[in-house]
Amino acid sequence: MDDKAMLMIPGPTPVPETVLRAMAKHPIGHRSGDFSKIISEVNANLKWLFQTQNDVLAIAASGTGAMEAAMINFLSPGDQVIVGCNGKFGERWADVAKAFGLDVQIISAEWGKPLDTEAFRTALEADSQKAIKAVVITHSETSTGVLNDLETINQHVKAHGEALIIVDAVTSLGAYNLPIDQLGLDVVGSGSQKGFMIPPGLGFVSVGEKAWQAYETAKLPRFYFDLGKYRKSAAKDSTPFTPPINLYFALHAALEMMRAEGLEAIFARHERHKQAARAAAKALGLPLLAPDENASPAVTAILPDGVEAEQIRSAMRKQFDIALAGGQDHLKGKIFRIGHLGFVCDRDILTIIGALEATLQSLGYERFTPGSGVAAASQQLQ
């Protein structure tokens, strides 16, 4: 049947009909008073979602653009930075830092395992000259479904005194309680196609006062991603360059929906769906890549044994028109990932697990009792 596709990947995520209708409106002038009002309301709601009084700046870019801006605005060529790498995106931020001539120290962990917080403490405490200028952390590592211990790493950065903490919260912002002001996070980046429930195209960067002080002396080249320009424009309910107007319409509607649901309910829903997906996988005899204590609320990565990951993805798509994500780099073909981020409800989780059970049976996988996955998920959704 046409138009029944179900998107269960960690981005892009499903978009509510209310948001789609808002996005379909005719564009208006981006320098008009009507659009300035939308910017004002969007910026206020972004601060609410980011749990901060800091600037939260929207740029026309994906999450990668937001993270590039998060680095180049506050650092200078040759600056020493630590980058945590335990998945595709941590490695990407190391590549970005190297591309801009930064002196990169990598603290790595096996994909599927969390970053070792003690390794950060040791490296930061050893820096008696305070040469380390920033620590870059991926909070929710989308490629593996690992939620890194940002809170503890941030404590070690704060004890260092000099370094900024720069956080990739692309798939954790809007899915996990991340109180930016309470934690004192300096720079936090995210993207629209994740927990924000709108299509790709907008990136967001929260900037604290310590980071703005670093901005004054930072010398990495920047123009379109010069966040100082965005800050000046935001103070006037405007943007420095032409924004994606219809995505702002969508963002305005999505943030209103999120405010109506409330932060606690949003975080509880994502936690519930994480627990349901993991309980179902265990009931079906499907090994999980990330440990329970470091599981992301945004995506569950499964390492199937006895049936190929790509066979599962292909059969799910052909029989049920359900899209699951595959593995990346050396995990390609070895894992599949279930996204439960953004506009996802309990019914969606039960649907995906029921379809997964039927798919496994069709592929000859017999390491479970039929109905056990749905029952396990249902128990977590009560």
VOLO-289155 format. One record per residue (C-alpha): residue in three letters; x, y, z. Coordinates in steps of 0.02 Angstrom, whole numbers, padded with zeros to 5 digits, m for minus. Layout:
BEGIN
   resn     east    north       up
    ALA        X        Y        Z
...
//
This chain:
BEGIN
   resn     east    north       up
    MET    00000    00000    00000
    ASP    00068    00171   m00046
    ASP    00104    00307    00082
    LYS    00115    00190    00231
    ALA    00303    00196    00253
    MET    00363    00193    00434
    LEU    00527    00279    00473
    MET    00612    00199    00623
    ILE    00789    00262    00603
    PRO    00884    00384    00715
    GLY    00866    00525    00589
    PRO    00777    00589    00493
    THR    00638    00548    00614
    PRO    00448    00548    00588
    VAL    00368    00719    00569
    PRO    00196    00759    00645
    GLU    00057    00807    00526
    THR    00038    00973    00618
    VAL    00219    01013    00579
    LEU    00203    00958    00397
    ARG    00053    01072    00375
    ALA    00148    01218    00452
    MET    00294    01187    00336
    ALA    00178    01186    00185
    LYS    00123    01367    00212
    HIS    00173    01498    00085
    PRO    00340    01580    00129
    ILE    00343    01756    00196
    GLY    00479    01887    00193
    HIS    00620    01844    00311
    ARG    00643    02028    00356
    SER    00458    02055    00392
    GLY    00381    02091    00561
    ASP    00280    01931    00551
    PHE    00438    01827    00531
    SER    00527    01922    00671
    LYS    00385    01870    00787
    ILE    00410    01688    00739
    ILE    00598    01702    00771
    SER    00566    01779    00941
    GLU    00448    01639    00993
    VAL    00561    01504    00921
    ASN    00714    01571    01012
    ALA    00620    01577    01178
    ASN    00561    01398    01155
    LEU    00735    01340    01106
    LYS    00803    01407    01270
    TRP    00664    01312    01359
    LEU    00709    01150    01270
    PHE    00896    01173    01298
    GLN    00860    01218    01480
    THR    00971    01371    01469
    GLN    00973    01560    01478
    ASN    01121    01558    01358
    ASP    01107    01603    01175
    VAL    01035    01461    01070
    LEU    01074    01501    00889
    ALA    00993    01421    00737
    ILE    01092    01400    00577
    ALA    01046    01327    00407
    ALA    01144    01165    00420
    SER    01137    00987    00479
    GLY    01202    00931    00648
    THR    01375    00918    00571
    GLY    01369    01102    00526
    ALA    01315    01144    00703
    MET    01462    01047    00773
    GLU    01585    01128    00652
    ALA    01522    01298    00709
    ALA    01537    01238    00890
    MET    01724    01213    00864
    ILE    01783    01348    00744
    ASN    01708    01494    00840
    PHE    01804    01463    01001
    LEU    01974    01394    00952
    SER    02133    01446    00861
    PRO    02251    01350    00746
    GLY    02364    01236    00845
    ASP    02255    01232    01001
    GLN    02258    01069    01095
    VAL    02091    00978    01105
    ILE    02034    00810    01171
    VAL    01904    00718    01067
    GLY    01812    00566    01132
    CYS    01794    00433    00996
    ASN    01688    00278    01020
    GLY    01586    00283    00861
    LYS    01560    00363    00691
    PHE    01520    00536    00754
    GLY    01657    00551    00883
    GLU    01777    00507    00743
    ARG    01697    00638    00632
    TRP    01728    00776    00760
    ALA    01910    00722    00770
    ASP    01920    00737    00580
    VAL    01841    00910    00586
    ALA    01965    00967    00719
    LYS    02112    00902    00617
    ALA    02045    00987    00459
    PHE    02056    01155    00548
    GLY    02233    01127    00609
    LEU    02197    01087    00790
    ASP    02313    00978    00893
    VAL    02200    00828    00926
    GLN    02219    00703    01067
    ILE    02098    00559    01046
    ILE    02027    00460    01191
    SER    01945    00309    01112
    ALA    01841    00159    01161
    GLU    01780    00010    01064
    TRP    01623    00044    00963
    GLY    01477   m00010    01073
    LYS    01570    00031    01233
    PRO    01560    00196    01329
    LEU    01706    00317    01343
    ASP    01816    00289    01495
    THR    01787    00441    01606
    GLU    01949    00407    01702
    ALA    02049    00428    01542
    PHE    01982    00606    01530
    ARG    02022    00641    01712
    THR    02200    00578    01690
    ALA    02231    00679    01532
    LEU    02159    00839    01605
    GLU    02248    00824    01772
    ALA    02414    00795    01682
    ASP    02394    00960    01589
    SER    02484    01070    01716
    GLN    02516    01204    01585
    LYS    02330    01217    01545
    ALA    02366    01193    01361
    ILE    02207    01095    01327
    LYS    02079    01219    01262
    ALA    01928    01107    01233
    VAL    01856    00934    01260
    VAL    01736    00874    01125
    ILE    01612    00739    01175
    THR    01475    00647    01082
    HIS    01338    00624    01211
    SER    01227    00500    01120
    GLU    01334    00404    00994
    THR    01205    00371    00859
    SER    01308    00242    00768
    THR    01310    00121    00915
    GLY    01168    00172    01032
    VAL    01289    00216    01173
    LEU    01252    00360    01293
    ASN    01419    00424    01357
    ASP    01437    00483    01538
    LEU    01439    00668    01497
    GLU    01404    00721    01675
    THR    01563    00641    01744
    ILE    01673    00698    01599
    ASN    01605    00873    01621
    GLN    01657    00871    01805
    HIS    01836    00831    01753
    VAL    01833    00972    01624
    LYS    01769    01093    01756
    ALA    01909    01040    01875
    HIS    02036    01080    01738
    GLY    01975    01260    01738
    GLU    02035    01315    01567
    ALA    01960    01195    01440
    LEU    01789    01219    01362
    ILE    01672    01072    01348
    ILE    01594    01057    01175
    VAL    01451    00933    01165
    ASP    01372    00842    01019
    ALA    01193    00824    01083
    VAL    01122    00791    00910
    THR    01022    00638    00963
    SER    01011    00670    01151
    LEU    00938    00846    01152
    GLY    00751    00827    01166
    ALA    00764    00643    01214
    TYR    00865    00647    01375
    ASN    00869    00768    01519
    LEU    01016    00882    01479
    PRO    01005    01035    01593
    ILE    01136    01144    01509
    ASP    01141    01283    01638
    GLN    01139    01166    01785
    LEU    01287    01069    01713
    GLY    01375    01226    01653
    LEU    01401    01160    01476
    ASP    01495    01286    01369
    VAL    01443    01239    01192
    VAL    01306    01116    01141
    GLY    01257    01071    00963
    SER    01104    00982    00895
    GLY    01005    00958    00734
    SER    00825    00977    00679
    GLN    00795    00803    00607
    LYS    00810    00715    00774
    GLY    00714    00753    00933
    PHE    00648    00915    00860
    MET    00528    00818    00747
    ILE    00558    00919    00589
    PRO    00652    00879    00427
    PRO    00841    00906    00410
    GLY    00907    01079    00377
    LEU    00926    01172    00541
    GLY    01069    01158    00665
    PHE    01069    01230    00840
    VAL    01213    01289    00949
    SER    01199    01341    01131
    VAL    01341    01455    01186
    GLY    01385    01501    01365
    GLU    01479    01651    01432
    LYS    01647    01562    01449
    ALA    01637    01511    01266
    TRP    01594    01690    01214
    GLN    01751    01748    01304
    ALA    01852    01622    01203
    TYR    01765    01684    01045
    GLU    01846    01855    01067
    THR    02021    01784    01041
    ALA    01984    01633    00931
    LYS    02069    01641    00762
    LEU    02002    01496    00660
    PRO    01925    01558    00496
    ARG    01737    01580    00495
    PHE    01610    01678    00396
    TYR    01441    01595    00367
    PHE    01461    01499    00530
    ASP    01520    01652    00628
    LEU    01408    01635    00780
    GLY    01441    01814    00834
    LYS    01339    01869    00684
    TYR    01196    01754    00734
    ARG    01202    01819    00911
    LYS    01186    02001    00856
    SER    01043    01959    00738
    ALA    00951    01851    00866
    ALA    00950    01999    00986
    LYS    00848    02089    00852
    ASP    00736    01939    00814
    SER    00822    01918    00648
    THR    00953    01811    00558
    PRO    01116    01866    00476
    PHE    01080    01771    00315
    THR    00925    01706    00226
    PRO    00851    01570    00336
    PRO    00751    01416    00281
    ILE    00586    01503    00312
    ASN    00473    01352    00299
    LEU    00583    01253    00418
    TYR    00559    01394    00542
    PHE    00371    01371    00521
    ALA    00395    01186    00558
    LEU    00509    01220    00706
    HIS    00384    01345    00778
    ALA    00246    01213    00772
    ALA    00356    01072    00837
    LEU    00418    01171    00987
    GLU    00240    01217    01032
    MET    00196    01031    01029
    MET    00345    00993    01140
    ARG    00299    01128    01265
    ALA    00123    01057    01274
    GLU    00192    00884    01312
    GLY    00319    00949    01438
    LEU    00502    00905    01465
    GLU    00474    00772    01597
    ALA    00346    00682    01490
    ILE    00459    00690    01337
    PHE    00607    00616    01431
    ALA    00498    00483    01512
    ARG    00427    00433    01342
    HIS    00600    00410    01267
    GLU    00658    00310    01418
    ARG    00504    00200    01407
    HIS    00533    00165    01223
    LYS    00716    00126    01252
    GLN    00671    00001    01387
    ALA    00535   m00077    01279
    ALA    00650   m00099    01129
    ARG    00788   m00175    01234
    ALA    00671   m00291    01328
    ALA    00598   m00351    01164
    ALA    00770   m00384    01088
    LYS    00821   m00487    01239
    ALA    00658   m00587    01231
    LEU    00692   m00623    01048
    GLY    00868   m00683    01084
    LEU    00946   m00537    00991
    PRO    01108   m00473    01070
    LEU    01119   m00286    01105
    LEU    01275   m00187    01058
    ALA    01272   m00058    01199
    PRO    01267   m00107    01384
    ASP    01107   m00072    01480
    GLU    01188    00059    01592
    ASN    01248    00161    01442
    ALA    01102    00139    01323
    SER    01044    00288    01222
    PRO    00861    00339    01232
    ALA    00867    00382    01048
    VAL    00919    00222    00962
    THR    00943    00038    01000
    ALA    01081   m00055    00907
    ILE    01059   m00244    00888
    LEU    01195   m00368    00840
    PRO    01095   m00518    00777
    ASP    01162   m00694    00789
    GLY    01093   m00831    00679
    VAL    01016   m00711    00553
    GLU    01096   m00573    00451
    ALA    01062   m00392    00495
    GLU    01039   m00340    00314
    GLN    00917   m00482    00284
    ILE    00812   m00415    00427
    ARG    00818   m00237    00362
    SER    00775   m00290    00184
    ALA    00630   m00402    00236
    MET    00559   m00269    00352
    ARG    00562   m00144    00212
    LYS    00487   m00259    00080
    GLN    00352   m00341    00185
    PHE    00304   m00202    00305
    ASP    00376   m00043    00227
    ILE    00471   m00009    00388
    ALA    00641    00073    00375
    LEU    00775    00021    00501
    ALA    00951    00090    00504
    GLY    01104   m00016    00465
    GLY    01278   m00014    00536
    GLN    01414    00109    00487
    ASP    01595    00080    00438
    HIS    01658   m00086    00510
    LEU    01485   m00122    00584
    LYS    01402   m00113    00414
    GLY    01306   m00274    00384
    LYS    01333   m00329    00565
    ILE    01203   m00227    00659
    PHE    01035   m00147    00631
    ARG    00971    00003    00729
    ILE    00795    00043    00786
    GLY    00766    00230    00804
    HIS    00643    00282    00940
    LEU    00676    00467    00937
    GLY    00561    00616    00919
    PHE    00383    00589    00858
    VAL    00369    00407    00912
    CYS    00229    00336    01020
    ASP    00197    00173    01113
    ARG    00096    00106    00965
    ASP    00246    00130    00851
    ILE    00356    00027    00967
    LEU    00232   m00117    00973
    THR    00212   m00109    00784
    ILE    00399   m00120    00753
    ILE    00422   m00265    00874
    GLY    00273   m00361    00802
    ALA    00340   m00337    00626
    LEU    00514   m00388    00684
    GLU    00445   m00550    00757
    ALA    00356   m00592    00594
    THR    00513   m00551    00495
    LEU    00623   m00662    00602
    GLN    00501   m00806    00581
    SER    00499   m00781    00392
    LEU    00689   m00789    00390
    GLY    00690   m00954    00484
    TYR    00753   m00884    00649
    GLU    00681   m00991    00789
    ARG    00771   m00934    00947
    PHE    00615   m00860    01027
    THR    00438   m00899    01074
    PRO    00316   m00811    00957
    GLY    00240   m00663    01045
    SER    00379   m00648    01174
    GLY    00451   m00488    01101
    VAL    00284   m00399    01098
    ALA    00246   m00459    01274
    ALA    00413   m00397    01340
    ALA    00390   m00227    01256
    SER    00211   m00214    01319
    GLN    00269   m00244    01497
    GLN    00385   m00093    01484
    LEU    00250    00017    01409
    GLN    00125   m00007    01550
//
